[in-house]
Amino acid sequence: METYEQLILSIQNLPIEDILKIKNFTDTIVEKFNSKNLNNICERENTRFNVCPHCGGTHFIRNGHAKNKVQRYLCKDCLQTYTSTYDTPFYRLKYPLHTVEESMDLNLGKCSARYISERLNIHKNTALL
């Protein structure tokens, strides 16, 4: 937490031109993240995989849900299980995708960690991510 606060203090002391450069940089990162990863993951969540990400096999069945309520699949060719979030930044997250998405939106909206944690019923340290 100290590093985050130090970063905020040092940004506040920068000239306005440098702050605008940082803002433009972070906006492009958020735009790339939102457009590529999150939309693809939401699409993958609503549709089944066509092939197993482990072996490329096409014989698979639904195999329950992960703890974060994401559909699990079992490949009949290699007997490996996987989810729709496999090989994405959201793989193995504890919380459902809609909670993560709402947390990101609130963080971008400059809401406090305490507010986010109370609204989403998550720990305040998790709300900082």
Backbone hydrogen bonds, N-H to C=O, Kabsch-Sander energy under -0.5 kcal/mol:
donor,donor_aa,acceptor,acceptor_aa,energy
5,E,1,M,-2.3
6,Q,2,E,-2.5
7,L,3,T,-2.4
8,I,4,Y,-2.4
9,L,5,E,-2.3
10,S,6,Q,-2.4
11,I,7,L,-2.3
12,Q,8,I,-2.2
13,N,9,L,-1.0
14,L,11,I,-1.5
18,D,15,P,-0.6
19,I,15,P,-1.9
20,L,16,I,-2.2
21,K,17,E,-1.7
22,I,18,D,-2.2
23,K,19,I,-2.4
24,N,20,L,-2.5
25,F,21,K,-2.3
26,T,22,I,-2.7
27,D,23,K,-2.5
28,T,24,N,-2.0
29,I,25,F,-1.8
30,V,26,T,-2.6
31,E,27,D,-2.5
32,K,28,T,-2.4
33,F,29,I,-2.6
34,N,30,V,-3.0
35,S,31,E,-2.6
36,K,32,K,-2.3
37,N,32,K,-0.6
37,N,33,F,-0.9
38,L,33,F,-1.5
39,N,34,N,-1.2
40,N,36,K,-1.3
41,I,37,N,-2.6
42,C,38,L,-2.4
43,E,39,N,-2.1
44,R,40,N,-2.5
45,E,41,I,-2.3
46,N,42,C,-1.4
47,T,43,E,-1.0
52,C,57,G,-2.6
56,G,52,C,-1.7
60,F,58,T,-0.8
61,I,74,L,-2.2
63,N,64,G,-0.5
63,N,72,R,-3.1
66,A,70,V,-3.0
69,K,66,A,-2.0
72,R,64,G,-2.8
73,Y,82,Y,-2.9
74,L,61,I,-2.9
75,C,80,Q,-2.8
76,K,59,H,-3.3
77,D,59,H,-0.7
79,L,75,C,-1.4
82,Y,73,Y,-1.9
84,S,71,Q,-0.8
86,Y,83,T,-1.5
88,T,85,T,-1.2
91,Y,88,T,-1.6
93,L,90,F,-1.3
99,T,96,P,-0.6
100,V,96,P,-1.9
101,E,97,L,-2.9
102,E,98,H,-2.1
103,S,99,T,-2.3
104,M,100,V,-2.3
105,D,101,E,-2.2
106,L,102,E,-2.4
107,N,103,S,-2.4
108,L,104,M,-2.4
109,G,105,D,-1.5
110,K,107,N,-1.4
111,C,106,L,-2.2
116,I,112,S,-2.3
117,S,113,A,-2.7
118,E,114,R,-2.2
119,R,115,Y,-2.5
120,L,116,I,-2.5
121,N,117,S,-0.9
122,I,117,S,-1.6
127,A,123,H,-1.7
128,L,124,K,-0.7
128,L,125,N,-0.5
129,L,126,T,-1.3
